[in-house]
Amino acid sequence: MAMPENSLPAVTATNGSKTPRDRFILGSTECYLELAGYLSGMDVVTVEKVKSLGQNKAMYLADTDKKGRSLKVMFKTPDNETKFLGFVTAGDASISLYKDEHAEDILKAWQEEPITRAITAEEVVDLW
């Protein structure tokens, strides 16, 4: 009797467009907070809430698995659950961010400087 061969399931990539995520500019850092997918598009996430998050001691920035690309925004709940809230990314994709080098300055700007909602793709096109 022949034994069946082990085979891996075929994986197909989809090129579907991703839904744009809400982004907020963090002061004069030229960095922005890009919310996690589960938070993006919620009407309750306002500029004021993002400012409040920056003041919250339970929020912290951490390096990502792909160090330098961006910083993870993490939040420790009162029940000690750690939640991923999104990424802080440089507006210029050629700039790498590292916790030890950039987190302190980003957090300071987040806490002390104005926060604004980033321009949408439609708004950029309207400027043309």
C-alpha atoms as one frame of an Amber mdcrd trajectory, in Angstrom:
protein
   0.000   0.000   0.000   1.381   3.386  -1.008   1.640   6.056   1.652   0.099
   9.470   0.860   2.611  12.245   0.308   2.765  15.139   2.715   2.054  18.323
   0.884   1.740  21.893   1.944  -1.393  23.808   1.051  -0.989  26.300  -1.747
  -0.810  29.887  -0.596  -1.947  32.603  -2.923  -1.188  36.264  -2.420  -3.916
  38.775  -2.892  -3.188  42.212  -4.211  -6.339  43.769  -2.782  -5.972  47.308
  -1.583  -5.770  47.872   2.121  -8.154  50.224   3.832  -6.325  53.460   4.689
  -5.605  53.746   8.401  -6.132  56.822  10.513  -2.890  58.723  11.013  -2.006
  61.551  13.375   1.041  63.835  13.089   2.990  63.954  16.353   4.069  67.557
  16.826   7.148  68.692  14.926   8.711  65.208  14.799   7.696  64.548  11.184
   6.446  61.233  12.543   2.910  59.990  12.695   0.874  57.543  14.696  -0.801
  55.038  12.395  -3.561  53.265  14.288  -3.898  49.499  14.310  -6.549  48.169
  11.941  -9.008  47.377  14.712  -8.908  51.022  15.898  -8.788  52.783  12.551
 -12.030  54.312  11.351 -13.561  54.532  14.811 -15.185  57.899  15.377 -14.103
  57.841  19.027 -10.400  58.161  18.146  -9.992  61.920  18.008  -7.015  64.258
  18.155  -7.861  64.812  21.832  -7.800  61.045  22.525  -4.453  60.689  20.744
  -3.077  63.569  22.851  -4.437  61.861  25.985  -2.787  58.586  24.969   0.561
  60.387  24.763   0.085  61.535  28.385  -0.900  58.075  29.633   1.853  56.296
  31.597   0.477  52.909  30.493   1.473  53.624  26.874   4.998  52.970  25.671
   6.986  52.710  22.449   8.938  49.589  21.548  11.130  48.415  18.691   9.449
  46.257  16.063  10.653  42.849  14.899  12.048  44.625  11.832  14.083  47.119
  13.835  14.227  50.617  12.445  11.188  50.566  10.226   8.919  52.017  12.902
   8.126  51.851  16.628   5.238  49.859  18.090   2.746  51.722  20.252   1.833
  49.455  23.160  -0.625  49.909  26.021  -0.865  48.034  29.322  -4.482  47.825
  30.547  -5.408  47.890  34.261  -5.885  44.102  34.003  -2.266  43.747  32.817
  -3.268  42.966  29.250  -0.831  44.347  26.696  -2.529  45.824  23.626  -0.964
  46.830  20.323  -2.351  50.230  19.276  -0.404  50.944  16.094   2.925  52.230
  14.847   4.875  55.462  14.992   6.479  55.895  11.593   8.611  58.627  10.066
   6.922  60.636   7.334  10.056  60.127   5.233  10.303  56.377   4.629  14.097
  56.591   4.397  14.319  57.500   8.114  14.725  54.598  10.535  13.316  54.791
  14.060  14.847  53.057  17.066  13.522  53.058  20.623  16.874  53.899  22.220
  17.532  56.785  19.830  14.105  58.282  19.064  11.384  57.247  21.539  12.165
  59.915  24.152  12.017  62.810  21.638   8.862  61.451  19.992   7.107  61.025
  23.345   8.126  64.528  24.423   6.675  66.054  21.241   3.567  63.856  21.572
   2.997  65.195  25.077   3.957  68.845  24.607   3.250  69.795  20.983   0.074
  69.983  18.911  -1.300  66.772  17.388  -3.105  66.945  14.051  -4.894  64.430
  11.879  -2.747  63.584   8.842  -3.925  64.570   5.402  -5.876  61.922   3.483
  -5.056  60.679  -0.007  -8.074  62.549  -1.360  -6.897  65.773   0.276  -3.435
  65.363  -1.268  -4.947  64.913  -4.728  -7.133  67.984  -4.185  -3.938  70.015
  -3.646  -2.698  69.139  -7.138
